[in-house]
Amino acid sequence: MDSTTLGVFVRRVRRQQQLTQQALAAAADVSTRFVHDLEHGKPTAALGLTLRVLAALGIEVQLVAPEDDVTP
């Protein structure tokens, strides 16, 4: 996943929930400009603020470690 793909995903979920950027920003306690930048794939978007936006949308983040490639 890259910042552009994440932005498109966030925008799609926000629209499915019929939220404006302003409403989402208020729910996540971030600026409307931040939501705009995130949705447009800004690669330097702050992680903490991004996680707040995802949580406000009910998006769950999962981290998956790479499997060991060690052969016995």
Jmol script that loads the backbone (N, CA, C; Angstrom):
load data "model"
ATOM      1  N   MET A   1       0.855  -1.177   0.000  1.00  0.00           N
ATOM      2  CA  MET A   1       0.000   0.000   0.000  1.00  0.00           C
ATOM      3  C   MET A   1       0.896   1.233   0.000  1.00  0.00           C
ATOM      4  N   ASP A   2       0.463   2.252  -0.710  1.00  0.00           N
ATOM      5  CA  ASP A   2       1.177   3.528  -0.708  1.00  0.00           C
ATOM      6  C   ASP A   2       0.212   4.637  -0.298  1.00  0.00           C
ATOM      7  N   SER A   3       0.731   5.856  -0.178  1.00  0.00           N
ATOM      8  CA  SER A   3      -0.086   6.963   0.329  1.00  0.00           C
ATOM      9  C   SER A   3      -1.245   7.299  -0.608  1.00  0.00           C
ATOM     10  N   THR A   4      -1.058   7.130  -1.902  1.00  0.00           N
ATOM     11  CA  THR A   4      -2.137   7.412  -2.852  1.00  0.00           C
ATOM     12  C   THR A   4      -3.266   6.399  -2.696  1.00  0.00           C
ATOM     13  N   THR A   5      -2.914   5.138  -2.580  1.00  0.00           N
ATOM     14  CA  THR A   5      -3.914   4.079  -2.405  1.00  0.00           C
ATOM     15  C   THR A   5      -4.677   4.271  -1.096  1.00  0.00           C
ATOM     16  N   LEU A   6      -3.961   4.614  -0.036  1.00  0.00           N
ATOM     17  CA  LEU A   6      -4.617   4.874   1.250  1.00  0.00           C
ATOM     18  C   LEU A   6      -5.581   6.045   1.132  1.00  0.00           C
ATOM     19  N   GLY A   7      -5.160   7.104   0.462  1.00  0.00           N
ATOM     20  CA  GLY A   7      -6.015   8.274   0.292  1.00  0.00           C
ATOM     21  C   GLY A   7      -7.298   7.960  -0.453  1.00  0.00           C
ATOM     22  N   VAL A   8      -7.176   7.183  -1.524  1.00  0.00           N
ATOM     23  CA  VAL A   8      -8.359   6.788  -2.301  1.00  0.00           C
ATOM     24  C   VAL A   8      -9.297   5.954  -1.433  1.00  0.00           C
ATOM     25  N   PHE A   9      -8.727   5.063  -0.638  1.00  0.00           N
ATOM     26  CA  PHE A   9      -9.524   4.217   0.246  1.00  0.00           C
ATOM     27  C   PHE A   9     -10.271   5.052   1.283  1.00  0.00           C
ATOM     28  N   VAL A  10      -9.564   5.987   1.913  1.00  0.00           N
ATOM     29  CA  VAL A  10     -10.182   6.855   2.922  1.00  0.00           C
ATOM     30  C   VAL A  10     -11.329   7.659   2.294  1.00  0.00           C
ATOM     31  N   ARG A  11     -11.097   8.232   1.134  1.00  0.00           N
ATOM     32  CA  ARG A  11     -12.138   9.016   0.466  1.00  0.00           C
ATOM     33  C   ARG A  11     -13.363   8.150   0.153  1.00  0.00           C
ATOM     34  N   ARG A  12     -13.125   6.920  -0.337  1.00  0.00           N
ATOM     35  CA  ARG A  12     -14.238   6.025  -0.674  1.00  0.00           C
ATOM     36  C   ARG A  12     -15.064   5.693   0.563  1.00  0.00           C
ATOM     37  N   VAL A  13     -14.391   5.349   1.669  1.00  0.00           N
ATOM     38  CA  VAL A  13     -15.117   5.012   2.901  1.00  0.00           C
ATOM     39  C   VAL A  13     -15.864   6.229   3.434  1.00  0.00           C
ATOM     40  N   ARG A  14     -15.220   7.395   3.397  1.00  0.00           N
ATOM     41  CA  ARG A  14     -15.882   8.621   3.874  1.00  0.00           C
ATOM     42  C   ARG A  14     -17.152   8.880   3.080  1.00  0.00           C
ATOM     43  N   ARG A  15     -17.070   8.748   1.777  1.00  0.00           N
ATOM     44  CA  ARG A  15     -18.250   8.990   0.937  1.00  0.00           C
ATOM     45  C   ARG A  15     -19.332   7.942   1.162  1.00  0.00           C
ATOM     46  N   GLN A  16     -18.925   6.681   1.368  1.00  0.00           N
ATOM     47  CA  GLN A  16     -19.906   5.629   1.665  1.00  0.00           C
ATOM     48  C   GLN A  16     -20.666   5.938   2.950  1.00  0.00           C
ATOM     49  N   GLN A  17     -19.977   6.576   3.891  1.00  0.00           N
ATOM     50  CA  GLN A  17     -20.604   6.940   5.162  1.00  0.00           C
ATOM     51  C   GLN A  17     -21.304   8.297   5.080  1.00  0.00           C
ATOM     52  N   GLN A  18     -21.312   8.869   3.897  1.00  0.00           N
ATOM     53  CA  GLN A  18     -21.972  10.150   3.620  1.00  0.00           C
ATOM     54  C   GLN A  18     -21.475  11.263   4.541  1.00  0.00           C
ATOM     55  N   LEU A  19     -20.163  11.289   4.727  1.00  0.00           N
ATOM     56  CA  LEU A  19     -19.536  12.335   5.529  1.00  0.00           C
ATOM     57  C   LEU A  19     -18.846  13.342   4.618  1.00  0.00           C
ATOM     58  N   THR A  20     -18.905  14.590   4.994  1.00  0.00           N
ATOM     59  CA  THR A  20     -18.098  15.594   4.313  1.00  0.00           C
ATOM     60  C   THR A  20     -16.693  15.547   4.904  1.00  0.00           C
ATOM     61  N   GLN A  21     -15.753  16.167   4.211  1.00  0.00           N
ATOM     62  CA  GLN A  21     -14.409  16.271   4.767  1.00  0.00           C
ATOM     63  C   GLN A  21     -14.458  17.026   6.094  1.00  0.00           C
ATOM     64  N   GLN A  22     -15.299  18.026   6.175  1.00  0.00           N
ATOM     65  CA  GLN A  22     -15.424  18.815   7.392  1.00  0.00           C
ATOM     66  C   GLN A  22     -15.946  17.971   8.555  1.00  0.00           C
ATOM     67  N   ALA A  23     -16.948  17.152   8.284  1.00  0.00           N
ATOM     68  CA  ALA A  23     -17.522  16.303   9.332  1.00  0.00           C
ATOM     69  C   ALA A  23     -16.512  15.264   9.808  1.00  0.00           C
ATOM     70  N   LEU A  24     -15.778  14.677   8.871  1.00  0.00           N
ATOM     71  CA  LEU A  24     -14.762  13.703   9.246  1.00  0.00           C
ATOM     72  C   LEU A  24     -13.657  14.368  10.056  1.00  0.00           C
ATOM     73  N   ALA A  25     -13.236  15.538   9.632  1.00  0.00           N
ATOM     74  CA  ALA A  25     -12.192  16.263  10.355  1.00  0.00           C
ATOM     75  C   ALA A  25     -12.629  16.533  11.798  1.00  0.00           C
ATOM     76  N   ALA A  26     -13.870  16.942  11.967  1.00  0.00           N
ATOM     77  CA  ALA A  26     -14.378  17.214  13.316  1.00  0.00           C
ATOM     78  C   ALA A  26     -14.422  15.936  14.151  1.00  0.00           C
ATOM     79  N   ALA A  27     -14.857  14.837  13.544  1.00  0.00           N
ATOM     80  CA  ALA A  27     -14.954  13.570  14.266  1.00  0.00           C
ATOM     81  C   ALA A  27     -13.582  13.046  14.680  1.00  0.00           C
ATOM     82  N   ALA A  28     -12.565  13.313  13.857  1.00  0.00           N
ATOM     83  CA  ALA A  28     -11.208  12.822  14.139  1.00  0.00           C
ATOM     84  C   ALA A  28     -10.363  13.853  14.875  1.00  0.00           C
ATOM     85  N   ASP A  29     -10.913  15.041  15.069  1.00  0.00           N
ATOM     86  CA  ASP A  29     -10.183  16.139  15.717  1.00  0.00           C
ATOM     87  C   ASP A  29      -8.896  16.481  14.964  1.00  0.00           C
ATOM     88  N   VAL A  30      -9.044  16.610  13.636  1.00  0.00           N
ATOM     89  CA  VAL A  30      -7.952  17.051  12.767  1.00  0.00           C
ATOM     90  C   VAL A  30      -8.500  18.180  11.904  1.00  0.00           C
ATOM     91  N   SER A  31      -7.632  18.836  11.172  1.00  0.00           N
ATOM     92  CA  SER A  31      -8.096  19.913  10.299  1.00  0.00           C
ATOM     93  C   SER A  31      -8.677  19.357   9.007  1.00  0.00           C
ATOM     94  N   THR A  32      -9.561  20.143   8.408  1.00  0.00           N
ATOM     95  CA  THR A  32     -10.112  19.764   7.112  1.00  0.00           C
ATOM     96  C   THR A  32      -8.992  19.656   6.089  1.00  0.00           C
ATOM     97  N   ARG A  33      -8.006  20.527   6.180  1.00  0.00           N
ATOM     98  CA  ARG A  33      -6.858  20.477   5.266  1.00  0.00           C
ATOM     99  C   ARG A  33      -6.123  19.141   5.388  1.00  0.00           C
ATOM    100  N   PHE A  34      -6.010  18.629   6.619  1.00  0.00           N
ATOM    101  CA  PHE A  34      -5.347  17.342   6.788  1.00  0.00           C
ATOM    102  C   PHE A  34      -6.119  16.243   6.078  1.00  0.00           C
ATOM    103  N   VAL A  35      -7.436  16.214   6.228  1.00  0.00           N
ATOM    104  CA  VAL A  35      -8.257  15.201   5.553  1.00  0.00           C
ATOM    105  C   VAL A  35      -8.068  15.326   4.044  1.00  0.00           C
ATOM    106  N   HIS A  36      -8.102  16.537   3.539  1.00  0.00           N
ATOM    107  CA  HIS A  36      -7.904  16.769   2.105  1.00  0.00           C
ATOM    108  C   HIS A  36      -6.552  16.223   1.651  1.00  0.00           C
ATOM    109  N   ASP A  37      -5.502  16.581   2.380  1.00  0.00           N
ATOM    110  CA  ASP A  37      -4.159  16.125   2.014  1.00  0.00           C
ATOM    111  C   ASP A  37      -4.050  14.601   2.082  1.00  0.00           C
ATOM    112  N   LEU A  38      -4.619  14.002   3.106  1.00  0.00           N
ATOM    113  CA  LEU A  38      -4.590  12.549   3.255  1.00  0.00           C
ATOM    114  C   LEU A  38      -5.287  11.879   2.078  1.00  0.00           C
ATOM    115  N   GLU A  39      -6.464  12.375   1.729  1.00  0.00           N
ATOM    116  CA  GLU A  39      -7.226  11.795   0.626  1.00  0.00           C
ATOM    117  C   GLU A  39      -6.528  11.969  -0.724  1.00  0.00           C
ATOM    118  N   HIS A  40      -5.662  12.951  -0.804  1.00  0.00           N
ATOM    119  CA  HIS A  40      -4.929  13.182  -2.052  1.00  0.00           C
ATOM    120  C   HIS A  40      -3.538  12.561  -2.028  1.00  0.00           C
ATOM    121  N   GLY A  41      -3.286  11.696  -1.048  1.00  0.00           N
ATOM    122  CA  GLY A  41      -2.075  10.897  -1.046  1.00  0.00           C
ATOM    123  C   GLY A  41      -0.809  11.584  -0.602  1.00  0.00           C
ATOM    124  N   LYS A  42      -0.932  12.609   0.225  1.00  0.00           N
ATOM    125  CA  LYS A  42       0.271  13.295   0.703  1.00  0.00           C
ATOM    126  C   LYS A  42       1.154  12.297   1.459  1.00  0.00           C
ATOM    127  N   PRO A  43       2.361  12.049   0.949  1.00  0.00           N
ATOM    128  CA  PRO A  43       3.206  11.015   1.549  1.00  0.00           C
ATOM    129  C   PRO A  43       3.768  11.373   2.920  1.00  0.00           C
ATOM    130  N   THR A  44       3.719  12.631   3.297  1.00  0.00           N
ATOM    131  CA  THR A  44       4.262  13.040   4.590  1.00  0.00           C
ATOM    132  C   THR A  44       3.178  13.272   5.641  1.00  0.00           C
ATOM    133  N   ALA A  45       1.973  12.757   5.399  1.00  0.00           N
ATOM    134  CA  ALA A  45       0.888  12.907   6.377  1.00  0.00           C
ATOM    135  C   ALA A  45       1.305  12.257   7.695  1.00  0.00           C
ATOM    136  N   ALA A  46       1.070  12.942   8.784  1.00  0.00           N
ATOM    137  CA  ALA A  46       1.464  12.453  10.115  1.00  0.00           C
ATOM    138  C   ALA A  46       0.736  11.155  10.459  1.00  0.00           C
ATOM    139  N   LEU A  47       1.500  10.184  10.944  1.00  0.00           N
ATOM    140  CA  LEU A  47       0.942   8.879  11.255  1.00  0.00           C
ATOM    141  C   LEU A  47      -0.134   8.955  12.333  1.00  0.00           C
ATOM    142  N   GLY A  48       0.126   9.680  13.399  1.00  0.00           N
ATOM    143  CA  GLY A  48      -0.845   9.767  14.493  1.00  0.00           C
ATOM    144  C   GLY A  48      -2.168  10.347  14.045  1.00  0.00           C
ATOM    145  N   LEU A  49      -2.111  11.391  13.242  1.00  0.00           N
ATOM    146  CA  LEU A  49      -3.343  12.006  12.741  1.00  0.00           C
ATOM    147  C   LEU A  49      -4.053  11.081  11.754  1.00  0.00           C
ATOM    148  N   THR A  50      -3.267  10.391  10.943  1.00  0.00           N
ATOM    149  CA  THR A  50      -3.847   9.432   9.993  1.00  0.00           C
ATOM    150  C   THR A  50      -4.589   8.342  10.745  1.00  0.00           C
ATOM    151  N   LEU A  51      -4.004   7.838  11.817  1.00  0.00           N
ATOM    152  CA  LEU A  51      -4.663   6.799  12.606  1.00  0.00           C
ATOM    153  C   LEU A  51      -5.950   7.306  13.233  1.00  0.00           C
ATOM    154  N   ARG A  52      -5.996   8.573  13.628  1.00  0.00           N
ATOM    155  CA  ARG A  52      -7.230   9.153  14.179  1.00  0.00           C
ATOM    156  C   ARG A  52      -8.322   9.213  13.123  1.00  0.00           C
ATOM    157  N   VAL A  53      -7.955   9.567  11.900  1.00  0.00           N
ATOM    158  CA  VAL A  53      -8.935   9.610  10.808  1.00  0.00           C
ATOM    159  C   VAL A  53      -9.461   8.200  10.528  1.00  0.00           C
ATOM    160  N   LEU A  54      -8.552   7.233  10.453  1.00  0.00           N
ATOM    161  CA  LEU A  54      -8.973   5.855  10.200  1.00  0.00           C
ATOM    162  C   LEU A  54      -9.907   5.362  11.306  1.00  0.00           C
ATOM    163  N   ALA A  55      -9.572   5.667  12.552  1.00  0.00           N
ATOM    164  CA  ALA A  55     -10.424   5.247  13.672  1.00  0.00           C
ATOM    165  C   ALA A  55     -11.798   5.909  13.595  1.00  0.00           C
ATOM    166  N   ALA A  56     -11.835   7.176  13.228  1.00  0.00           N
ATOM    167  CA  ALA A  56     -13.117   7.891  13.129  1.00  0.00           C
ATOM    168  C   ALA A  56     -14.006   7.266  12.061  1.00  0.00           C
ATOM    169  N   LEU A  57     -13.394   6.674  11.049  1.00  0.00           N
ATOM    170  CA  LEU A  57     -14.154   6.005   9.989  1.00  0.00           C
ATOM    171  C   LEU A  57     -14.459   4.549  10.320  1.00  0.00           C
ATOM    172  N   GLY A  58     -13.901   4.055  11.422  1.00  0.00           N
ATOM    173  CA  GLY A  58     -14.104   2.657  11.793  1.00  0.00           C
ATOM    174  C   GLY A  58     -13.226   1.700  11.011  1.00  0.00           C
ATOM    175  N   ILE A  59     -12.159   2.223  10.419  1.00  0.00           N
ATOM    176  CA  ILE A  59     -11.234   1.389   9.646  1.00  0.00           C
ATOM    177  C   ILE A  59     -10.238   0.759  10.606  1.00  0.00           C
ATOM    178  N   GLU A  60     -10.120  -0.544  10.530  1.00  0.00           N
ATOM    179  CA  GLU A  60      -9.186  -1.281  11.375  1.00  0.00           C
ATOM    180  C   GLU A  60      -7.857  -1.440  10.644  1.00  0.00           C
ATOM    181  N   VAL A  61      -6.778  -1.170  11.339  1.00  0.00           N
ATOM    182  CA  VAL A  61      -5.439  -1.329  10.773  1.00  0.00           C
ATOM    183  C   VAL A  61      -4.838  -2.610  11.322  1.00  0.00           C
ATOM    184  N   GLN A  62      -4.326  -3.445  10.437  1.00  0.00           N
ATOM    185  CA  GLN A  62      -3.667  -4.673  10.856  1.00  0.00           C
ATOM    186  C   GLN A  62      -2.231  -4.656  10.360  1.00  0.00           C
ATOM    187  N   LEU A  63      -1.328  -5.073  11.217  1.00  0.00           N
ATOM    188  CA  LEU A  63       0.072  -5.181  10.859  1.00  0.00           C
ATOM    189  C   LEU A  63       0.415  -6.662  10.764  1.00  0.00           C
ATOM    190  N   VAL A  64       1.047  -7.048   9.678  1.00  0.00           N
ATOM    191  CA  VAL A  64       1.406  -8.438   9.469  1.00  0.00           C
ATOM    192  C   VAL A  64       2.904  -8.511   9.233  1.00  0.00           C
ATOM    193  N   ALA A  65       3.573  -9.231  10.098  1.00  0.00           N
ATOM    194  CA  ALA A  65       5.014  -9.387   9.956  1.00  0.00           C
ATOM    195  C   ALA A  65       5.296 -10.398   8.851  1.00  0.00           C
ATOM    196  N   PRO A  66       6.404 -10.198   8.134  1.00  0.00           N
ATOM    197  CA  PRO A  66       6.759 -11.182   7.118  1.00  0.00           C
ATOM    198  C   PRO A  66       7.087 -12.520   7.771  1.00  0.00           C
ATOM    199  N   GLU A  67       6.737 -13.580   7.082  1.00  0.00           N
ATOM    200  CA  GLU A  67       7.025 -14.905   7.625  1.00  0.00           C
ATOM    201  C   GLU A  67       8.511 -15.203   7.497  1.00  0.00           C
ATOM    202  N   ASP A  68       8.998 -15.978   8.433  1.00  0.00           N
ATOM    203  CA  ASP A  68      10.403 -16.386   8.370  1.00  0.00           C
ATOM    204  C   ASP A  68      10.619 -17.215   7.110  1.00  0.00           C
ATOM    205  N   ASP A  69      11.704 -16.938   6.441  1.00  0.00           N
ATOM    206  CA  ASP A  69      12.036 -17.687   5.233  1.00  0.00           C
ATOM    207  C   ASP A  69      13.215 -18.606   5.508  1.00  0.00           C
ATOM    208  N   VAL A  70      13.252 -19.123   6.728  1.00  0.00           N
ATOM    209  CA  VAL A  70      14.341 -19.991   7.137  1.00  0.00           C
ATOM    210  C   VAL A  70      13.937 -21.435   6.890  1.00  0.00           C
ATOM    211  N   THR A  71      14.766 -22.123   6.156  1.00  0.00           N
ATOM    212  CA  THR A  71      14.499 -23.540   5.866  1.00  0.00           C
ATOM    213  C   THR A  71      15.195 -24.400   6.915  1.00  0.00           C
ATOM    214  N   PRO A  72      14.461 -25.330   7.546  1.00  0.00           N
ATOM    215  CA  PRO A  72      15.075 -26.162   8.599  1.00  0.00           C
ATOM    216  C   PRO A  72      16.129 -27.098   8.050  1.00  0.00           C
TER     217      PRO A  72
END
end "model"
wireframe off; spacefill off
backbone 0.3
color backbone group
